[in-house]
Amino acid sequence: MRHRSIAGSELRPISVYHGRAAICWEVLESLPEWFGIPVSVESYVAAADELPMLAYFATDEVVGFVSVKTHTAFAAEVYVMGVKLPWHRRGIGRALIDAAAELAISQGVRFLTVKTLSPSNDDPNYARTRLFYEAVGFMPIEEFPILWGPENPCIFMIRPLGLA
């Protein structure tokens, strides 16, 4: 994977094979504005322990990660992703998405998808999340108003990865 200058230092995404659940837990626990439903966090942590994970570290501290779930030969999902708040707006999220896209492309996948809170819920944190995903190439495709329950409408977004 490519090295990239982030926040004035040379960092690279690391493929994580051990301790994925702990990494997921540490990052999501630091983001209660986004991950404040304990049962959801537990579900993400359990899934992350089984999925491919890429993470960025500053010294020995994890600063962000992404777990990718391949659904079909054509589509992989950014299943769960988080970047600790002090590292927001420093290029880590974009670099994680780029690394996830590279991973998917290496497996022959053509689309990267993500599900997040729909604009039907006016949460300002998720409004920023959707803007981030749009800035890194995702387009909103469909709203699922009850997938996660009526209080948490879902928007499905997709990013083409190029066609062979």
Phi and psi in degrees as GROMACS dihedral restraints (atoms count N, CA, C in turn):
[ dihedral_restraints ]
;  ai    aj    ak    al  type     phi  dphi    fc
    3     4     5     6     1   -71.8    20    10
    4     5     6     7     1   143.9    20    10
    6     7     8     9     1   -81.5    20    10
    7     8     9    10     1   153.3    20    10
    9    10    11    12     1  -149.0    20    10
   10    11    12    13     1   140.3    20    10
   12    13    14    15     1   -79.4    20    10
   13    14    15    16     1   120.2    20    10
   15    16    17    18     1  -129.0    20    10
   16    17    18    19     1   125.8    20    10
   18    19    20    21     1    51.2    20    10
   19    20    21    22     1    40.6    20    10
   21    22    23    24     1    79.6    20    10
   22    23    24    25     1     7.2    20    10
   24    25    26    27     1  -134.4    20    10
   25    26    27    28     1   160.0    20    10
   27    28    29    30     1   -90.0    20    10
   28    29    30    31     1   109.0    20    10
   30    31    32    33     1  -120.4    20    10
   31    32    33    34     1   158.4    20    10
   33    34    35    36     1  -141.4    20    10
   34    35    36    37     1   151.7    20    10
   36    37    38    39     1   -72.2    20    10
   37    38    39    40     1   139.5    20    10
   39    40    41    42     1  -108.8    20    10
   40    41    42    43     1   131.2    20    10
   42    43    44    45     1   -74.0    20    10
   43    44    45    46     1   125.3    20    10
   45    46    47    48     1  -102.2    20    10
   46    47    48    49     1   128.9    20    10
   48    49    50    51     1  -113.5    20    10
   49    50    51    52     1   -25.6    20    10
   51    52    53    54     1  -127.6    20    10
   52    53    54    55     1   141.9    20    10
   54    55    56    57     1    79.3    20    10
   55    56    57    58     1    20.9    20    10
   57    58    59    60     1   -61.7    20    10
   58    59    60    61     1   -41.5    20    10
   60    61    62    63     1   -61.4    20    10
   61    62    63    64     1   -43.3    20    10
   63    64    65    66     1   -64.4    20    10
   64    65    66    67     1   -39.8    20    10
   66    67    68    69     1   -63.1    20    10
   67    68    69    70     1   -48.5    20    10
   69    70    71    72     1   -58.0    20    10
   70    71    72    73     1   -48.8    20    10
   72    73    74    75     1   -58.7    20    10
   73    74    75    76     1   -47.8    20    10
   75    76    77    78     1   -59.1    20    10
   76    77    78    79     1   -45.7    20    10
   78    79    80    81     1   -71.6    20    10
   79    80    81    82     1   -47.7    20    10
   81    82    83    84     1   -64.7    20    10
   82    83    84    85     1   -36.9    20    10
   84    85    86    87     1   -62.2    20    10
   85    86    87    88     1   -27.9    20    10
   87    88    89    90     1   -81.2    20    10
   88    89    90    91     1    -3.1    20    10
   90    91    92    93     1  -124.5    20    10
   91    92    93    94     1    59.7    20    10
   93    94    95    96     1   -64.3    20    10
   94    95    96    97     1   -21.9    20    10
   96    97    98    99     1   -66.3    20    10
   97    98    99   100     1   -25.0    20    10
   99   100   101   102     1  -107.5    20    10
  100   101   102   103     1   -34.5    20    10
  102   103   104   105     1  -124.0    20    10
  103   104   105   106     1    64.9    20    10
  105   106   107   108     1  -100.8    20    10
  106   107   108   109     1     4.2    20    10
  108   109   110   111     1  -103.1    20    10
  109   110   111   112     1   106.2    20    10
  111   112   113   114     1   -53.2    20    10
  112   113   114   115     1   -41.9    20    10
  114   115   116   117     1   -65.5    20    10
  115   116   117   118     1   -33.9    20    10
  117   118   119   120     1   -68.5    20    10
  118   119   120   121     1   -42.4    20    10
  120   121   122   123     1   -61.1    20    10
  121   122   123   124     1   -45.0    20    10
  123   124   125   126     1   -59.5    20    10
  124   125   126   127     1   -39.2    20    10
  126   127   128   129     1   -66.3    20    10
  127   128   129   130     1   -44.3    20    10
  129   130   131   132     1   -61.9    20    10
  130   131   132   133     1   -42.8    20    10
  132   133   134   135     1   -61.8    20    10
  133   134   135   136     1   -45.7    20    10
  135   136   137   138     1   -61.7    20    10
  136   137   138   139     1   -43.7    20    10
  138   139   140   141     1   -66.8    20    10
  139   140   141   142     1   -43.1    20    10
  141   142   143   144     1   -60.0    20    10
  142   143   144   145     1   -31.0    20    10
  144   145   146   147     1   -66.4    20    10
  145   146   147   148     1   -18.9    20    10
  147   148   149   150     1  -107.7    20    10
  148   149   150   151     1    -9.6    20    10
  150   151   152   153     1  -104.1    20    10
  151   152   153   154     1   156.1    20    10
  153   154   155   156     1   -58.1    20    10
  154   155   156   157     1   137.4    20    10
  156   157   158   159     1  -131.7    20    10
  157   158   159   160     1   139.2    20    10
  159   160   161   162     1  -119.7    20    10
  160   161   162   163     1   139.5    20    10
  162   163   164   165     1  -143.3    20    10
  163   164   165   166     1   155.1    20    10
  165   166   167   168     1  -110.8    20    10
  166   167   168   169     1   141.0    20    10
  168   169   170   171     1  -127.2    20    10
  169   170   171   172     1   142.0    20    10
  171   172   173   174     1  -110.4    20    10
  172   173   174   175     1   112.0    20    10
  174   175   176   177     1    58.6    20    10
  175   176   177   178     1  -117.4    20    10
  177   178   179   180     1  -105.0    20    10
  178   179   180   181     1     4.5    20    10
  180   181   182   183     1   -98.0    20    10
  181   182   183   184     1   130.4    20    10
  183   184   185   186     1   -70.6    20    10
  184   185   186   187     1   135.8    20    10
  186   187   188   189     1  -112.6    20    10
  187   188   189   190     1   -19.6    20    10
  189   190   191   192     1  -175.2    20    10
  190   191   192   193     1   158.4    20    10
  192   193   194   195     1  -152.5    20    10
  193   194   195   196     1   163.9    20    10
  195   196   197   198     1  -141.5    20    10
  196   197   198   199     1   136.9    20    10
  198   199   200   201     1  -112.7    20    10
  199   200   201   202     1   133.1    20    10
  201   202   203   204     1  -116.4    20    10
  202   203   204   205     1   131.0    20    10
  204   205   206   207     1  -116.0    20    10
  205   206   207   208     1   120.4    20    10
  207   208   209   210     1   -85.6    20    10
  208   209   210   211     1   124.1    20    10
  210   211   212   213     1   -96.2    20    10
  211   212   213   214     1   -41.2    20    10
  213   214   215   216     1  -142.9    20    10
  214   215   216   217     1   178.6    20    10
  216   217   218   219     1   -65.2    20    10
  217   218   219   220     1   -14.5    20    10
  219   220   221   222     1  -107.9    20    10
  220   221   222   223     1   -19.6    20    10
  222   223   224   225     1  -137.9    20    10
  223   224   225   226     1   135.0    20    10
  225   226   227   228     1  -124.6    20    10
  226   227   228   229     1   151.7    20    10
  228   229   230   231     1  -116.2    20    10
  229   230   231   232     1   138.1    20    10
  231   232   233   234     1   -73.0    20    10
  232   233   234   235     1    94.3    20    10
  234   235   236   237     1   -73.7    20    10
  235   236   237   238     1   -44.9    20    10
  237   238   239   240     1  -152.4    20    10
  238   239   240   241     1   140.9    20    10
  240   241   242   243     1  -148.6    20    10
  241   242   243   244     1   144.4    20    10
  243   244   245   246     1  -156.6    20    10
  244   245   246   247     1   146.7    20    10
  246   247   248   249     1  -131.4    20    10
  247   248   249   250     1   127.2    20    10
  249   250   251   252     1   -57.6    20    10
  250   251   252   253     1   141.7    20    10
  252   253   254   255     1   -51.1    20    10
  253   254   255   256     1   -43.4    20    10
  255   256   257   258     1   -61.4    20    10
  256   257   258   259     1   -16.3    20    10
  258   259   260   261     1  -101.4    20    10
  259   260   261   262     1     0.8    20    10
  261   262   263   264     1   -63.9    20    10
  262   263   264   265     1   147.9    20    10
  264   265   266   267     1    64.2    20    10
  265   266   267   268     1    29.6    20    10
  267   268   269   270     1  -124.1    20    10
  268   269   270   271     1    10.4    20    10
  270   271   272   273     1    95.1    20    10
  271   272   273   274     1    -5.1    20    10
  273   274   275   276     1   -66.8    20    10
  274   275   276   277     1   -47.3    20    10
  276   277   278   279     1   -59.6    20    10
  277   278   279   280     1   -47.0    20    10
  279   280   281   282     1   -60.5    20    10
  280   281   282   283     1   -43.1    20    10
  282   283   284   285     1   -65.1    20    10
  283   284   285   286     1   -37.6    20    10
  285   286   287   288     1   -64.6    20    10
  286   287   288   289     1   -42.7    20    10
  288   289   290   291     1   -64.6    20    10
  289   290   291   292     1   -42.2    20    10
  291   292   293   294     1   -60.6    20    10
  292   293   294   295     1   -41.9    20    10
  294   295   296   297     1   -66.6    20    10
  295   296   297   298     1   -39.9    20    10
  297   298   299   300     1   -63.7    20    10
  298   299   300   301     1   -39.7    20    10
  300   301   302   303     1   -64.8    20    10
  301   302   303   304     1   -42.3    20    10
  303   304   305   306     1   -61.3    20    10
  304   305   306   307     1   -42.6    20    10
  306   307   308   309     1   -60.0    20    10
  307   308   309   310     1   -47.4    20    10
  309   310   311   312     1   -63.0    20    10
  310   311   312   313     1   -44.1    20    10
  312   313   314   315     1   -61.0    20    10
  313   314   315   316     1   -39.4    20    10
  315   316   317   318     1   -64.0    20    10
  316   317   318   319     1   -19.9    20    10
  318   319   320   321     1   -98.4    20    10
  319   320   321   322     1     6.0    20    10
  321   322   323   324     1    82.3    20    10
  322   323   324   325     1     9.4    20    10
  324   325   326   327     1   -74.9    20    10
  325   326   327   328     1   143.6    20    10
  327   328   329   330     1  -105.3    20    10
  328   329   330   331     1   -17.5    20    10
  330   331   332   333     1  -135.9    20    10
  331   332   333   334     1   137.9    20    10
  333   334   335   336     1  -109.3    20    10
  334   335   336   337     1   131.2    20    10
  336   337   338   339     1  -120.5    20    10
  337   338   339   340     1   164.5    20    10
  339   340   341   342     1  -153.6    20    10
  340   341   342   343     1   146.9    20    10
  342   343   344   345     1  -116.1    20    10
  343   344   345   346     1   136.1    20    10
  345   346   347   348     1  -147.3    20    10
  346   347   348   349     1   176.8    20    10
  348   349   350   351     1   -66.0    20    10
  349   350   351   352     1   131.4    20    10
  351   352   353   354     1   -70.3    20    10
  352   353   354   355     1   155.1    20    10
  354   355   356   357     1   -63.7    20    10
  355   356   357   358     1   -11.7    20    10
  357   358   359   360     1   -62.2    20    10
  358   359   360   361     1   -23.3    20    10
  360   361   362   363     1  -101.4    20    10
  361   362   363   364     1   124.1    20    10
  363   364   365   366     1   -86.6    20    10
  364   365   366   367     1    27.0    20    10
  366   367   368   369     1   -59.2    20    10
  367   368   369   370     1   120.8    20    10
  369   370   371   372     1   -66.5    20    10
  370   371   372   373     1   -29.7    20    10
  372   373   374   375     1   -66.6    20    10
  373   374   375   376     1   -42.0    20    10
  375   376   377   378     1   -75.6    20    10
  376   377   378   379     1   -23.3    20    10
  378   379   380   381     1   -62.4    20    10
  379   380   381   382     1   -42.0    20    10
  381   382   383   384     1   -66.2    20    10
  382   383   384   385     1   -37.4    20    10
  384   385   386   387     1   -61.1    20    10
  385   386   387   388     1   -46.6    20    10
  387   388   389   390     1   -63.1    20    10
  388   389   390   391     1   -39.9    20    10
  390   391   392   393     1   -61.9    20    10
  391   392   393   394     1   -39.7    20    10
  393   394   395   396     1   -59.8    20    10
  394   395   396   397     1   -51.4    20    10
  396   397   398   399     1   -60.7    20    10
  397   398   399   400     1   -39.1    20    10
  399   400   401   402     1   -64.7    20    10
  400   401   402   403     1   -38.7    20    10
  402   403   404   405     1   -65.6    20    10
  403   404   405   406     1   -25.8    20    10
  405   406   407   408     1  -100.9    20    10
  406   407   408   409     1    18.1    20    10
  408   409   410   411     1   102.7    20    10
  409   410   411   412     1     3.5    20    10
  411   412   413   414     1   -85.7    20    10
  412   413   414   415     1   145.6    20    10
  414   415   416   417     1  -121.6    20    10
  415   416   417   418     1   136.4    20    10
  417   418   419   420     1   -68.9    20    10
  418   419   420   421     1   133.7    20    10
  420   421   422   423     1  -113.1    20    10
  421   422   423   424     1   -47.0    20    10
  423   424   425   426     1  -155.5    20    10
  424   425   426   427     1   143.7    20    10
  426   427   428   429     1   -98.5    20    10
  427   428   429   430     1   137.0    20    10
  429   430   431   432     1  -117.2    20    10
  430   431   432   433     1    95.7    20    10
  432   433   434   435     1   -66.8    20    10
  433   434   435   436     1   -20.8    20    10
  435   436   437   438     1  -125.9    20    10
  436   437   438   439     1     9.7    20    10
  438   439   440   441     1   -54.6    20    10
  439   440   441   442     1   -45.4    20    10
  441   442   443   444     1  -105.9    20    10
  442   443   444   445     1    13.2    20    10
  444   445   446   447     1   103.2    20    10
  445   446   447   448     1   153.1    20    10
  447   448   449   450     1   -62.7    20    10
  448   449   450   451     1   -24.3    20    10
  450   451   452   453     1   -80.9    20    10
  451   452   453   454     1   -10.3    20    10
  453   454   455   456     1  -132.3    20    10
  454   455   456   457     1    67.7    20    10
  456   457   458   459     1   -63.2    20    10
  457   458   459   460     1   143.6    20    10
  459   460   461   462     1  -105.6    20    10
  460   461   462   463     1   140.0    20    10
  462   463   464   465     1  -113.6    20    10
  463   464   465   466     1   131.6    20    10
  465   466   467   468     1   -97.6    20    10
  466   467   468   469     1   126.2    20    10
  468   469   470   471     1  -123.2    20    10
  469   470   471   472     1   153.6    20    10
  471   472   473   474     1  -138.1    20    10
  472   473   474   475     1   146.2    20    10
  474   475   476   477     1  -129.4    20    10
  475   476   477   478     1   114.9    20    10
  477   478   479   480     1   -65.2    20    10
  478   479   480   481     1   142.6    20    10
  480   481   482   483     1  -107.8    20    10
  481   482   483   484     1     6.8    20    10
  483   484   485   486     1   101.5    20    10
  484   485   486   487     1   145.7    20    10
  486   487   488   489     1  -110.3    20    10
  487   488   489   490     1   140.6    20    10
